[in-house]
Amino acid sequence: MSGSGSHRSENRPLVFINYLNTEKELIFKYEDYEIVSQADSAYIWVKHGAFGFDILDEFSVN
């Protein structure tokens, strides 16, 4: 996925996950492009935010 505005040439990795039986898209920062795009799997840690929304707290890729 391309970046926005003046950063269109910077690819941002897009990962599809199944979260609570719903397909979701995670868009990572440009700086994480190489490690995320080469990964076979990813682990995410989620915390509960305001108004009951889940927030991505941390991630690790293998």
PyMOL commands that set and color helices and strands:
alter all, ss='L'
color gray80, all
select helices_A, chain A and resi 5-7+30-37+50-52
alter helices_A, ss='H'
color red, helices_A
select strands_A, chain A and resi 14-19+22-27+42-48+54-61
alter strands_A, ss='S'
color yellow, strands_A
deselect
rebuild
show_as cartoon
